Amino acid sequence: PTSTPAATKVTSRAQLAQYRASCDKGEGSACHRLAEAIRRGDGVPKDLRRARTLDAKACELGEKASCLWAGLSYRQGSGGAKDVQRSFALFSQACEGGESAGCAKVSRWRRRVRSSGDVCSWGRGDDMS
């Protein structure tokens, strides 16, 4: 997923307040930007659980890069419990929205399931993260 390096991005309190207000009104891009700031601890305390929630919301609102970030969070268990099936669903949404990294994750998972016959095999091995 694309993200601005923390060293070059400093989110002001005013920007964060605007992102929150716009996200609350259902603007997916604002939810995505807020999740990004919270994930990095940019202008706010780092909170992976909150970032995961916001990425999932942004994904539902059509922000496919957030689908990828939420999928990674569920895959890795950052910000909450691991959930391989939820991760796969989010990567699929990212792929359907044109995020090539999501398509790559889905493709790798399908190859691994075909070779092992184990749907849960995605939870094993570093090559799937």
Secondary structure, 3 states (H helix, E strand, C coil): CCCCCHHHCCCCHHHHHHHHHHHHCCCHHHHHHHHHHHHHCCCCCCCHHHHHHHHHHHHHCCCHHHHHHHHHHHHHCCCCCCCHHHHHHHHHHHHHCCCHHHHHHHHHHHHHHHHHCCHHHHHCCHHHC
